[in-house]
Amino acid sequence: MSPHSSANEPAIELVGIDKKFGTVHANKDINLSVAKGSIHGIIGENGAGKSTLMSILYGFYHADAGEIRIQGTPVTIRDSQAAIAVGIGMVHQHFMLVENFTVLENVMLGAEGGQLLAKGVAGARKELKRLETEYGLDVDPDALIEELPVGRQQRVEILKALYRGADILILDEPTGVLTPAEADHLFRILRVLRDQGKTIILITHKLREIMAITDTVSVMRRGEMVATRKTSETTVAELAELMVGRRVLLRVEKGDANPGPVLLSVRNLTVKDGRGVTMVDDVSFDVRAGEIVGIAGVAGNGQSELLEAIAGIRKPVSGEILIDGQPVDSVDPARLRQLGLAHIPEDRHHMGLVLKFEEYENSILGYHRDPRYGRGAMLDLDAVRKDAEEKIAKYDIRPPNARLKTANFSGGNQQKIVVAREIERDPKMLLIGQPTRGVDIGAIEFIHRRIIEMRDAGKAVLLVSVELDEIRSLSDRILVMFAGKVVGEKSSDADEQSLGLMMAGIAA
């Protein structure tokens, strides 16, 4: 633990925090103490109440009962401005940046320094340079946000909080959009911040990250704080069991694949993005019935565009896609469903769900013309809701309420809604993008088991994931993409180093 921290000097104390949303008891009499100058992890399954608790601390929600103390003083935090005023900053999972503004403009936004803007800009530039130097947050102040990779965008979010005087930083799932190298750099920054006396709360699903970076970890389960441990005195297995309330299988158990006939064939496929840039460059491969083919690569190397082309969302420039021997020659997701293709998209918010719809409505999206749900333009709502309730029970979607707005489910439970909808159609071919992004360890185990069951039932599975452990543990064969090309194929027992070299464009 940092020399700055002391068990007698809590930076934050939450006492008896309680919060309900209707019938959902999100936080139940929560007590938490976070030492000054420490990195404190908070883990728990999706829907455990972590984000609600941090939203109360940052002023997005108000607790129904309880007290917040900052540096030993009781405070009332009515909004984010009040949180900032008492030294709390928050780096959100989905960045709060204006993409066509510069780094400096984003850092200043809302804290411009009065009417003399030019003086404010000069002062902000000087302070930004000081913060960058002190904390190793190297970012060009004049760069446009939209031109920065996500790792540097995240540094801008941290700089924004520090510029506003934050002594306490809350980071919500900070590595969800980062490459392994970017995550390592973030951890180095967090250690520097801690050693300079800052207090950091880290919300994450990734137990390896908890073990690597935190001093202390607290575990939440179903709205309650069930344990707090010194990180050096616990294990991944213990934390997983505390999170889920039972022993969790931390590895994927699967037998050997029994590949059958080719169900997906991609030949000389070239795909461009919306800017006209070639993202998939003359790619060819097959996926057979009864096997999982994983595509490894750093985000932005064409995997997303490849999935979109196969799913009928993006029209290729050239090449051919065949599903079960049938050529796909138009952008028509409905026809692909008829051919037996199901698609779990990478971005559930923009492509997988309509967040304003109720759960039962999302549970049939894309399949709403199925005769089992009604005839013609009229839906049989009783049949749709009954079907949704069966999926909720089978996939342990929480809370078990088909009439709840989908926006009110946690990220992991939103992912289960998409997974249930696509897998329960019993497709021949399953495309999966980032199957467990933002998903807790119990739900990861569940989703992985479902994917293996699909393979063992003779389905063809094409998997894209930025999680190298996930690719290695689920795949029977691994294709590596770099700069839009498939640069090699590896077996599932390939080591991380050789895959990493190929992902960086270095032959291995």
RASUL-V175079 format. One record per pair of residues at least 24 apart in sequence whose ideal C-beta (glycine too) atoms are under 8 Angstrom apart, sorted by the first residue. I is the first residue (numbers start at 1). GAP is how many residues later the second one is. D is the distance in Angstrom with one decimal. If there is no record, write none. Layout:
# RASUL-V175079
i:I gap:GAP d:D
i:I gap:GAP d:D
This chain:
# RASUL-V175079
i:1 gap:34 d:7.7
i:1 gap:37 d:6.1
i:1 gap:214 d:4.4
i:1 gap:215 d:7.8
i:1 gap:229 d:7.9
i:2 gap:35 d:4.7
i:2 gap:36 d:6.1
i:2 gap:37 d:8.0
i:2 gap:192 d:4.9
i:2 gap:193 d:5.7
i:2 gap:213 d:6.9
i:3 gap:34 d:7.8
i:3 gap:192 d:8.0
i:4 gap:32 d:6.4
i:4 gap:33 d:2.9
i:4 gap:34 d:7.9
i:4 gap:190 d:7.3
i:4 gap:191 d:7.0
i:4 gap:193 d:4.8
i:5 gap:30 d:4.4
i:5 gap:31 d:5.8
i:5 gap:32 d:4.2
i:5 gap:33 d:4.1
i:5 gap:210 d:6.7
i:6 gap:29 d:6.3
i:6 gap:30 d:6.6
i:6 gap:31 d:7.8
i:7 gap:28 d:6.1
i:9 gap:26 d:6.6
i:9 gap:27 d:4.7
i:10 gap:24 d:6.1
i:10 gap:25 d:6.0
i:10 gap:26 d:7.0
i:10 gap:59 d:7.6
i:10 gap:62 d:7.3
i:11 gap:24 d:6.8
i:11 gap:25 d:4.3
i:11 gap:26 d:7.8
i:11 gap:59 d:7.1
i:11 gap:60 d:6.3
i:11 gap:156 d:7.1
i:11 gap:157 d:5.7
i:11 gap:188 d:4.0
i:12 gap:45 d:7.2
i:12 gap:56 d:7.6
i:12 gap:57 d:7.3
i:12 gap:58 d:6.2
i:12 gap:156 d:6.3
i:12 gap:187 d:7.0
i:12 gap:189 d:7.6
i:13 gap:54 d:7.9
i:13 gap:55 d:7.5
i:13 gap:56 d:4.0
i:13 gap:59 d:7.7
i:14 gap:39 d:7.2
i:14 gap:43 d:7.1
i:14 gap:52 d:6.8
i:14 gap:53 d:7.7
i:14 gap:54 d:6.0
i:14 gap:55 d:7.9
i:15 gap:51 d:5.8
i:15 gap:52 d:4.5
i:15 gap:53 d:7.8
i:15 gap:54 d:7.0
i:16 gap:49 d:6.1
i:16 gap:50 d:4.1
i:16 gap:51 d:6.7
i:17 gap:36 d:6.6
i:17 gap:39 d:6.2
i:17 gap:46 d:4.9
i:17 gap:48 d:7.4
i:17 gap:49 d:3.7
i:17 gap:50 d:7.9
i:17 gap:51 d:7.6
i:18 gap:45 d:6.2
i:18 gap:46 d:5.1
i:18 gap:47 d:4.2
i:18 gap:48 d:5.6
i:19 gap:30 d:7.9
i:19 gap:33 d:5.8
i:19 gap:34 d:8.0
i:19 gap:37 d:6.3
i:19 gap:42 d:6.4
i:19 gap:44 d:5.4
i:19 gap:45 d:5.5
i:20 gap:44 d:6.0
i:21 gap:387 d:7.4
i:23 gap:376 d:8.0
i:24 gap:375 d:5.7
i:25 gap:198 d:5.3
i:26 gap:26 d:4.3
i:26 gap:197 d:5.6
i:27 gap:25 d:5.6
i:27 gap:26 d:5.6
i:27 gap:29 d:7.2
i:27 gap:36 d:7.3
i:27 gap:196 d:5.6
i:28 gap:195 d:4.4
i:28 gap:196 d:4.9
i:29 gap:37 d:7.7
i:29 gap:195 d:7.6
i:30 gap:36 d:7.2
i:30 gap:190 d:7.9
i:30 gap:194 d:7.4
i:30 gap:195 d:5.1
i:31 gap:194 d:6.3
i:32 gap:186 d:6.1
i:32 gap:193 d:6.2
i:32 gap:196 d:7.7
i:34 gap:134 d:8.0
i:34 gap:165 d:6.1
i:34 gap:167 d:6.3
i:34 gap:182 d:7.7
i:35 gap:164 d:7.4
i:35 gap:180 d:7.5
i:35 gap:181 d:7.0
i:36 gap:35 d:7.9
i:36 gap:161 d:7.2
i:36 gap:163 d:5.5
i:37 gap:157 d:6.1
i:37 gap:158 d:7.8
i:37 gap:160 d:5.0
i:37 gap:161 d:7.1
i:37 gap:162 d:6.2
i:38 gap:156 d:6.6
i:38 gap:161 d:6.2
i:38 gap:162 d:7.4
i:38 gap:177 d:4.4
i:38 gap:178 d:6.2
i:39 gap:151 d:6.1
i:39 gap:152 d:7.8
i:39 gap:155 d:5.3
i:39 gap:161 d:4.6
i:39 gap:163 d:6.1
i:39 gap:174 d:5.8
i:39 gap:175 d:4.9
i:39 gap:176 d:5.3
i:39 gap:177 d:7.9
i:40 gap:159 d:7.5
i:40 gap:160 d:7.0
i:40 gap:161 d:5.3
i:40 gap:162 d:7.0
i:40 gap:174 d:6.5
i:40 gap:175 d:6.8
i:40 gap:176 d:5.0
i:40 gap:177 d:7.3
i:40 gap:178 d:6.9
i:41 gap:160 d:7.9
i:41 gap:161 d:4.8
i:41 gap:162 d:7.8
i:41 gap:163 d:6.6
i:41 gap:169 d:4.5
i:41 gap:172 d:7.7
i:41 gap:173 d:3.9
i:41 gap:175 d:7.1
i:41 gap:176 d:4.0
i:41 gap:177 d:7.1
i:41 gap:190 d:7.2
i:42 gap:159 d:6.3
i:42 gap:160 d:7.2
i:42 gap:161 d:5.2
i:42 gap:175 d:7.5
i:42 gap:176 d:5.2
i:42 gap:178 d:6.6
i:43 gap:160 d:7.7
i:43 gap:161 d:6.6
i:43 gap:162 d:7.0
i:43 gap:164 d:7.0
i:43 gap:167 d:6.1
i:43 gap:174 d:6.3
i:43 gap:175 d:7.6
i:43 gap:176 d:5.7
i:43 gap:177 d:7.3
i:43 gap:196 d:6.5
i:43 gap:200 d:5.9
i:44 gap:175 d:6.1
i:44 gap:176 d:3.5
i:44 gap:177 d:5.9
i:44 gap:199 d:5.7
i:44 gap:396 d:7.0
i:45 gap:176 d:6.9
i:45 gap:177 d:8.0
i:45 gap:198 d:5.7
i:45 gap:199 d:6.4
i:45 gap:367 d:7.0
i:45 gap:395 d:4.1
i:45 gap:396 d:7.4
i:45 gap:397 d:5.2
i:45 gap:398 d:6.8
i:46 gap:159 d:7.9
i:46 gap:352 d:7.7
i:46 gap:364 d:3.8
i:46 gap:365 d:6.0
i:46 gap:366 d:2.8
i:46 gap:367 d:5.4
i:46 gap:392 d:7.9
i:46 gap:393 d:6.5
i:46 gap:394 d:4.8
i:46 gap:397 d:6.0
i:47 gap:175 d:7.7
i:47 gap:351 d:4.9
i:47 gap:352 d:7.4
i:47 gap:362 d:7.5
i:47 gap:363 d:4.3
i:47 gap:365 d:7.2
i:47 gap:366 d:5.8
i:48 gap:172 d:4.2
i:48 gap:173 d:5.6
i:48 gap:174 d:6.3
i:48 gap:175 d:6.9
i:48 gap:195 d:7.5
i:48 gap:392 d:7.6
i:49 gap:171 d:5.4
i:49 gap:173 d:7.6
i:49 gap:174 d:4.4
i:49 gap:175 d:7.7
i:50 gap:153 d:5.2
i:50 gap:170 d:5.5
i:51 gap:121 d:6.6
i:51 gap:152 d:6.9
i:51 gap:359 d:7.4
i:53 gap:167 d:7.4
i:54 gap:36 d:7.3
i:54 gap:116 d:5.3
i:54 gap:118 d:6.6
i:54 gap:147 d:6.9
i:54 gap:149 d:6.2
i:57 gap:26 d:7.1
i:57 gap:31 d:6.6
i:57 gap:113 d:6.8
i:58 gap:25 d:4.7
i:58 gap:30 d:6.2
i:58 gap:32 d:4.8
i:58 gap:112 d:6.3
i:59 gap:24 d:4.5
i:70 gap:98 d:7.4
i:84 gap:80 d:5.1
i:84 gap:81 d:7.4
i:84 gap:82 d:7.2
i:87 gap:78 d:6.2
i:87 gap:79 d:5.8
i:87 gap:80 d:4.1
i:87 gap:81 d:5.7
i:88 gap:78 d:6.3
i:88 gap:80 d:4.7
i:88 gap:82 d:6.9
i:89 gap:69 d:8.0
i:89 gap:71 d:7.4
i:89 gap:72 d:2.6
i:89 gap:73 d:7.0
i:89 gap:75 d:6.2
i:89 gap:77 d:3.1
i:89 gap:79 d:7.0
i:89 gap:80 d:5.2
i:89 gap:81 d:7.2
i:90 gap:71 d:6.9
i:90 gap:79 d:7.5
i:90 gap:80 d:4.4
i:90 gap:81 d:7.9
i:90 gap:82 d:7.1
i:91 gap:63 d:6.8
i:91 gap:66 d:4.4
i:91 gap:67 d:5.9
i:91 gap:70 d:6.4
i:91 gap:78 d:6.7
i:91 gap:79 d:7.0
i:91 gap:80 d:4.7
i:91 gap:81 d:6.9
i:91 gap:83 d:6.3
i:92 gap:65 d:7.3
i:92 gap:80 d:5.6
i:93 gap:79 d:4.6
i:93 gap:80 d:4.3
i:93 gap:81 d:7.6
i:93 gap:83 d:5.9
i:93 gap:345 d:7.2
i:95 gap:55 d:7.9
i:95 gap:58 d:5.4
i:95 gap:59 d:6.8
i:95 gap:61 d:7.8
i:95 gap:62 d:5.6
i:96 gap:61 d:7.1
i:97 gap:48 d:4.9
i:97 gap:56 d:6.2
i:97 gap:59 d:6.3
i:97 gap:60 d:6.9
i:98 gap:47 d:6.7
i:99 gap:45 d:7.4
i:99 gap:46 d:4.8
i:99 gap:47 d:4.1
i:100 gap:44 d:6.4
i:100 gap:45 d:7.4
i:100 gap:46 d:6.1
i:101 gap:43 d:7.2
i:101 gap:44 d:6.1
i:102 gap:39 d:6.7
i:102 gap:40 d:5.4
i:102 gap:41 d:6.4
i:102 gap:42 d:5.9
i:102 gap:43 d:7.4
i:103 gap:25 d:7.7
i:103 gap:36 d:5.3
i:103 gap:37 d:6.5
i:103 gap:38 d:4.9
i:103 gap:39 d:7.1
i:103 gap:40 d:5.5
i:103 gap:42 d:6.9
i:103 gap:45 d:7.6
i:103 gap:53 d:5.3
i:103 gap:56 d:7.6
i:104 gap:24 d:6.3
i:104 gap:37 d:4.2
i:104 gap:38 d:6.6
i:106 gap:39 d:6.1
i:106 gap:50 d:5.8
i:106 gap:54 d:6.6
i:107 gap:34 d:7.8
i:107 gap:49 d:6.8
i:107 gap:52 d:5.5
i:107 gap:53 d:5.2
i:107 gap:56 d:5.1
i:108 gap:55 d:7.8
i:109 gap:51 d:8.0
i:111 gap:52 d:6.8
i:111 gap:53 d:5.9
i:124 gap:39 d:7.3
i:127 gap:36 d:6.3
i:128 gap:31 d:6.5
i:128 gap:35 d:6.8
i:131 gap:28 d:5.8
i:131 gap:31 d:5.1
i:131 gap:32 d:6.5
i:132 gap:27 d:7.2
i:134 gap:62 d:7.0
i:135 gap:27 d:7.0
i:135 gap:54 d:6.3
i:135 gap:57 d:5.4
i:135 gap:58 d:5.9
i:135 gap:61 d:7.0
i:136 gap:52 d:6.9
i:136 gap:53 d:5.7
i:136 gap:56 d:5.5
i:137 gap:25 d:8.0
i:137 gap:52 d:6.3
i:149 gap:33 d:7.6
i:150 gap:27 d:4.7
i:150 gap:28 d:6.4
i:150 gap:32 d:7.3
i:150 gap:149 d:7.9
i:151 gap:27 d:5.5
i:151 gap:28 d:7.2
i:151 gap:31 d:3.4
i:151 gap:34 d:6.6
i:151 gap:35 d:7.2
i:154 gap:24 d:7.1
i:154 gap:28 d:7.9
i:154 gap:32 d:6.7
i:155 gap:34 d:7.3
i:158 gap:31 d:7.0
i:158 gap:35 d:8.0
i:166 gap:32 d:7.6
i:167 gap:30 d:7.5
i:167 gap:31 d:6.0
i:167 gap:32 d:6.5
i:168 gap:30 d:7.3
i:168 gap:31 d:4.7
i:168 gap:32 d:7.7
i:168 gap:33 d:7.2
i:169 gap:24 d:6.8
i:169 gap:29 d:6.1
i:169 gap:30 d:7.3
i:169 gap:31 d:4.9
i:169 gap:32 d:7.2
i:170 gap:30 d:8.0
i:170 gap:31 d:4.7
i:170 gap:33 d:7.3
i:171 gap:29 d:6.7
i:171 gap:30 d:7.1
i:171 gap:31 d:5.3
i:171 gap:32 d:6.8
i:172 gap:31 d:4.8
i:173 gap:30 d:6.2
i:173 gap:31 d:5.9
i:173 gap:32 d:7.0
i:173 gap:265 d:6.0
i:174 gap:28 d:7.0
i:174 gap:30 d:7.2
i:175 gap:29 d:7.0
i:175 gap:31 d:6.7
i:175 gap:34 d:6.3
i:176 gap:261 d:6.3
i:176 gap:262 d:5.5
i:177 gap:122 d:7.6
i:179 gap:119 d:5.2
i:179 gap:120 d:6.8
i:179 gap:287 d:7.1
i:180 gap:288 d:7.1
i:180 gap:320 d:7.7
i:183 gap:26 d:7.4
i:187 gap:25 d:6.6
i:187 gap:26 d:5.0
i:205 gap:207 d:7.8
i:205 gap:233 d:7.0
i:205 gap:234 d:6.5
i:205 gap:235 d:4.8
i:205 gap:236 d:6.5
i:205 gap:239 d:7.8
i:207 gap:29 d:4.7
i:207 gap:32 d:5.5
i:207 gap:33 d:6.3
i:207 gap:234 d:6.5
i:208 gap:28 d:7.1
i:210 gap:29 d:6.7
i:211 gap:25 d:6.2
i:219 gap:24 d:5.7
i:221 gap:24 d:5.9
i:240 gap:201 d:5.3
i:243 gap:197 d:6.8
i:243 gap:198 d:6.1
i:243 gap:199 d:6.7
i:244 gap:197 d:6.8
i:244 gap:198 d:4.2
i:248 gap:193 d:5.9
i:248 gap:194 d:6.3
i:248 gap:197 d:5.8
i:249 gap:196 d:5.7
i:250 gap:191 d:7.9
i:251 gap:222 d:6.6
i:252 gap:196 d:5.2
i:252 gap:200 d:6.8
i:252 gap:221 d:4.1
i:252 gap:222 d:5.8
i:253 gap:199 d:7.8
i:254 gap:198 d:4.8
i:254 gap:201 d:7.6
i:254 gap:202 d:7.9
i:254 gap:220 d:7.7
i:255 gap:201 d:7.6
i:257 gap:33 d:5.9
i:257 gap:34 d:4.6
i:257 gap:35 d:7.3
i:257 gap:198 d:6.6
i:257 gap:219 d:4.2
i:258 gap:32 d:4.9
i:259 gap:29 d:4.0
i:259 gap:30 d:6.9
i:259 gap:31 d:5.2
i:259 gap:32 d:4.5
i:259 gap:217 d:7.5
i:260 gap:28 d:5.8
i:260 gap:29 d:3.6
i:260 gap:30 d:5.0
i:260 gap:198 d:6.2
i:261 gap:27 d:6.5
i:261 gap:28 d:5.7
i:262 gap:24 d:4.7
i:262 gap:25 d:7.2
i:262 gap:26 d:5.4
i:262 gap:27 d:7.9
i:263 gap:24 d:6.2
i:263 gap:25 d:6.5
i:263 gap:26 d:5.1
i:263 gap:60 d:6.8
i:263 gap:61 d:5.4
i:263 gap:165 d:5.7
i:263 gap:166 d:5.0
i:263 gap:196 d:7.9
i:263 gap:197 d:3.8
i:264 gap:46 d:7.1
i:264 gap:57 d:7.7
i:264 gap:58 d:7.3
i:264 gap:59 d:6.0
i:264 gap:165 d:5.5
i:264 gap:196 d:5.6
i:264 gap:198 d:6.4
i:265 gap:55 d:7.7
i:265 gap:56 d:7.3
i:265 gap:57 d:4.3
i:266 gap:40 d:8.0
i:266 gap:44 d:7.0
i:266 gap:53 d:7.2
i:266 gap:54 d:7.6
i:266 gap:55 d:5.6
i:267 gap:52 d:5.8
i:267 gap:53 d:4.4
i:267 gap:54 d:7.7
i:267 gap:55 d:7.6
i:268 gap:50 d:6.8
i:268 gap:51 d:4.4
i:268 gap:52 d:7.0
i:269 gap:37 d:7.3
i:269 gap:40 d:6.4
i:269 gap:47 d:5.5
i:269 gap:49 d:7.5
i:269 gap:50 d:3.5
i:269 gap:51 d:7.3
i:269 gap:52 d:6.7
i:270 gap:46 d:6.3
i:270 gap:47 d:4.6
i:270 gap:48 d:4.7
i:270 gap:49 d:5.6
i:271 gap:31 d:7.4
i:271 gap:34 d:4.7
i:271 gap:35 d:6.7
i:271 gap:37 d:7.7
i:271 gap:38 d:4.8
i:271 gap:43 d:6.1
i:271 gap:45 d:5.0
i:271 gap:46 d:6.3
i:272 gap:33 d:7.9
i:272 gap:45 d:5.5
i:273 gap:32 d:6.0
i:278 gap:39 d:7.7
i:278 gap:206 d:6.0
i:279 gap:25 d:7.8
i:279 gap:26 d:4.1
i:279 gap:27 d:7.9
i:279 gap:205 d:5.3
i:280 gap:25 d:5.2
i:280 gap:26 d:5.0
i:280 gap:29 d:6.7
i:280 gap:36 d:7.6
i:280 gap:204 d:5.3
i:281 gap:202 d:7.3
i:281 gap:203 d:3.8
i:281 gap:204 d:5.0
i:282 gap:37 d:7.4
i:282 gap:203 d:7.1
i:283 gap:36 d:7.6
i:283 gap:198 d:7.9
i:283 gap:201 d:7.6
i:283 gap:202 d:6.7
i:283 gap:203 d:5.3
i:284 gap:35 d:8.0
i:284 gap:202 d:7.6
i:285 gap:194 d:5.9
i:285 gap:201 d:6.3
i:287 gap:142 d:7.3
i:287 gap:173 d:4.5
i:287 gap:174 d:7.3
i:287 gap:175 d:5.3
i:288 gap:172 d:6.1
i:289 gap:139 d:7.5
i:289 gap:169 d:5.0
i:289 gap:170 d:6.8
i:289 gap:171 d:5.3
i:290 gap:165 d:6.1
i:290 gap:166 d:7.4
i:290 gap:168 d:5.0
i:290 gap:169 d:7.4
i:290 gap:170 d:7.5
i:291 gap:164 d:6.5
i:291 gap:169 d:6.7
i:291 gap:170 d:7.2
i:291 gap:185 d:4.6
i:291 gap:186 d:6.8
i:292 gap:159 d:6.9
i:292 gap:160 d:7.9
i:292 gap:163 d:5.2
i:292 gap:169 d:4.3
i:292 gap:170 d:8.0
i:292 gap:171 d:5.8
i:292 gap:182 d:5.5
i:292 gap:183 d:5.2
i:292 gap:184 d:5.2
i:292 gap:185 d:7.9
i:293 gap:167 d:8.0
i:293 gap:168 d:7.1
i:293 gap:169 d:5.5
i:293 gap:170 d:7.0
i:293 gap:182 d:6.5
i:293 gap:183 d:7.0
i:293 gap:184 d:5.1
i:293 gap:185 d:7.7
i:293 gap:186 d:6.4
i:294 gap:169 d:4.6
i:294 gap:170 d:7.6
i:294 gap:171 d:7.0
i:294 gap:177 d:4.1
i:294 gap:178 d:7.8
i:294 gap:180 d:6.4
i:294 gap:181 d:3.2
i:294 gap:183 d:7.3
i:294 gap:184 d:4.8
i:294 gap:185 d:7.2
i:295 gap:167 d:7.1
i:295 gap:168 d:6.9
i:295 gap:169 d:4.8
i:295 gap:176 d:7.7
i:295 gap:183 d:7.7
i:295 gap:184 d:5.1
i:295 gap:185 d:7.7
i:295 gap:186 d:5.8
i:296 gap:169 d:7.8
i:296 gap:172 d:6.4
i:296 gap:175 d:4.8
i:296 gap:182 d:5.5
i:296 gap:183 d:7.3
i:296 gap:184 d:5.0
i:296 gap:185 d:7.3
i:296 gap:203 d:5.7
i:296 gap:206 d:7.7
i:296 gap:207 d:6.0
i:297 gap:183 d:6.2
i:297 gap:184 d:3.9
i:297 gap:185 d:6.2
i:297 gap:206 d:5.4
i:298 gap:168 d:7.4
i:298 gap:184 d:7.9
i:298 gap:205 d:5.5
i:298 gap:206 d:7.6
i:299 gap:167 d:5.4
i:301 gap:180 d:4.9
i:301 gap:181 d:5.5
i:301 gap:182 d:6.1
i:301 gap:183 d:6.6
i:301 gap:202 d:7.8
i:302 gap:179 d:5.5
i:302 gap:181 d:7.5
i:302 gap:182 d:4.0
i:302 gap:183 d:7.7
i:303 gap:130 d:7.7
i:303 gap:161 d:4.6
i:303 gap:178 d:5.7
i:304 gap:42 d:5.9
i:304 gap:129 d:7.0
i:304 gap:160 d:7.5
i:306 gap:158 d:7.7
i:306 gap:175 d:7.5
i:307 gap:36 d:7.6
i:307 gap:38 d:7.5
i:307 gap:39 d:6.8
i:307 gap:124 d:5.7
i:307 gap:126 d:5.2
i:307 gap:155 d:7.6
i:307 gap:157 d:5.7
i:310 gap:31 d:7.8
i:310 gap:121 d:5.9
i:310 gap:152 d:7.2
i:311 gap:25 d:6.7
i:311 gap:30 d:7.2
i:311 gap:32 d:4.4
i:311 gap:34 d:7.5
i:311 gap:120 d:5.7
i:312 gap:24 d:4.7
i:312 gap:29 d:8.0
i:313 gap:38 d:7.6
i:323 gap:105 d:7.7
i:323 gap:106 d:5.9
i:324 gap:104 d:6.0
i:324 gap:105 d:7.3
i:333 gap:33 d:6.9
i:334 gap:32 d:7.6
i:337 gap:29 d:6.5
i:337 gap:30 d:7.1
i:337 gap:88 d:7.6
i:337 gap:90 d:8.0
i:339 gap:89 d:7.6
i:339 gap:90 d:8.0
i:340 gap:87 d:5.1
i:340 gap:88 d:3.4
i:340 gap:89 d:5.9
i:341 gap:86 d:6.1
i:341 gap:87 d:7.3
i:341 gap:88 d:4.8
i:341 gap:89 d:7.9
i:341 gap:90 d:6.8
i:342 gap:80 d:4.0
i:342 gap:81 d:7.0
i:342 gap:83 d:5.5
i:342 gap:85 d:3.7
i:342 gap:87 d:7.3
i:342 gap:88 d:5.1
i:342 gap:89 d:7.2
i:343 gap:79 d:6.6
i:343 gap:87 d:7.8
i:343 gap:88 d:4.6
i:343 gap:90 d:8.0
i:344 gap:74 d:5.6
i:344 gap:75 d:6.0
i:344 gap:78 d:5.2
i:344 gap:86 d:7.3
i:344 gap:87 d:6.9
i:344 gap:88 d:4.6
i:344 gap:89 d:6.4
i:344 gap:91 d:6.2
i:345 gap:73 d:7.5
i:345 gap:88 d:5.4
i:346 gap:87 d:3.3
i:346 gap:88 d:4.7
i:346 gap:91 d:7.4
i:346 gap:118 d:6.9
i:347 gap:86 d:7.8
i:348 gap:63 d:7.8
i:348 gap:66 d:5.6
i:348 gap:67 d:5.8
i:348 gap:70 d:5.4
i:349 gap:65 d:7.8
i:352 gap:62 d:7.9
i:352 gap:66 d:4.4
i:353 gap:53 d:5.4
i:353 gap:61 d:6.1
i:353 gap:64 d:6.8
i:353 gap:65 d:6.5
i:354 gap:52 d:7.1
i:355 gap:50 d:7.3
i:355 gap:51 d:5.2
i:355 gap:52 d:4.0
i:356 gap:49 d:6.6
i:356 gap:50 d:7.6
i:356 gap:51 d:6.6
i:357 gap:48 d:7.4
i:357 gap:49 d:5.7
i:358 gap:44 d:6.9
i:358 gap:45 d:5.3
i:358 gap:46 d:6.5
i:358 gap:47 d:5.9
i:358 gap:48 d:6.9
i:359 gap:29 d:6.1
i:359 gap:33 d:7.3
i:359 gap:38 d:7.5
i:359 gap:42 d:6.8
i:359 gap:43 d:4.9
i:359 gap:44 d:7.1
i:359 gap:45 d:5.5
i:359 gap:46 d:7.9
i:359 gap:47 d:5.6
i:359 gap:50 d:7.1
i:359 gap:58 d:6.3
i:360 gap:24 d:5.5
i:360 gap:25 d:4.8
i:360 gap:27 d:7.9
i:360 gap:28 d:3.7
i:360 gap:29 d:7.9
i:360 gap:42 d:4.1
i:360 gap:43 d:6.9
i:361 gap:45 d:7.9
i:362 gap:44 d:5.0
i:362 gap:55 d:5.6
i:362 gap:56 d:7.9
i:362 gap:59 d:7.2
i:363 gap:24 d:6.8
i:363 gap:25 d:4.2
i:363 gap:28 d:5.8
i:363 gap:39 d:7.4
i:363 gap:54 d:6.3
i:363 gap:57 d:7.0
i:363 gap:58 d:5.4
i:364 gap:24 d:7.6
i:364 gap:57 d:7.1
i:365 gap:56 d:6.8
i:366 gap:55 d:7.7
i:367 gap:54 d:7.2
i:367 gap:58 d:6.5
i:391 gap:26 d:7.8
i:391 gap:29 d:4.1
i:391 gap:30 d:7.2
i:391 gap:33 d:6.0
i:392 gap:28 d:7.9
i:394 gap:26 d:6.9
i:394 gap:30 d:7.8
i:395 gap:24 d:6.8
i:395 gap:25 d:4.4
i:395 gap:51 d:7.3
i:396 gap:50 d:6.8
i:411 gap:27 d:4.1
i:411 gap:28 d:7.0
i:412 gap:26 d:6.6
i:412 gap:27 d:4.2
i:412 gap:28 d:5.2
i:412 gap:31 d:4.5
i:413 gap:30 d:7.8
i:415 gap:24 d:5.4
i:415 gap:28 d:7.1
i:415 gap:32 d:7.4
i:416 gap:27 d:6.4
i:416 gap:30 d:7.7
i:416 gap:31 d:7.5
i:419 gap:28 d:5.8
i:419 gap:31 d:6.6
i:423 gap:27 d:5.7
i:423 gap:31 d:6.5
i:427 gap:32 d:6.6
i:428 gap:31 d:6.2
i:428 gap:32 d:6.7
i:429 gap:30 d:6.8
i:429 gap:31 d:4.7
i:429 gap:32 d:7.9
i:429 gap:33 d:7.5
i:430 gap:24 d:5.7
i:430 gap:29 d:5.7
i:430 gap:30 d:7.2
i:430 gap:31 d:4.9
i:430 gap:32 d:7.3
i:431 gap:31 d:5.2
i:432 gap:29 d:6.6
i:432 gap:30 d:7.0
i:432 gap:31 d:5.0
i:432 gap:32 d:6.9
i:432 gap:33 d:8.0
i:433 gap:31 d:4.9
i:433 gap:32 d:7.9
i:434 gap:30 d:6.8
i:434 gap:31 d:5.7
i:434 gap:32 d:6.7
i:434 gap:33 d:8.0
i:435 gap:28 d:7.0
i:435 gap:30 d:6.6
i:435 gap:35 d:7.5
i:436 gap:29 d:7.6
i:436 gap:31 d:7.1
i:436 gap:34 d:6.5
i:448 gap:25 d:7.6
i:448 gap:26 d:6.4
i:468 gap:28 d:5.9
i:468 gap:31 d:6.3
i:468 gap:32 d:7.4
i:471 gap:28 d:7.9
i:472 gap:24 d:7.3
i:472 gap:27 d:7.4
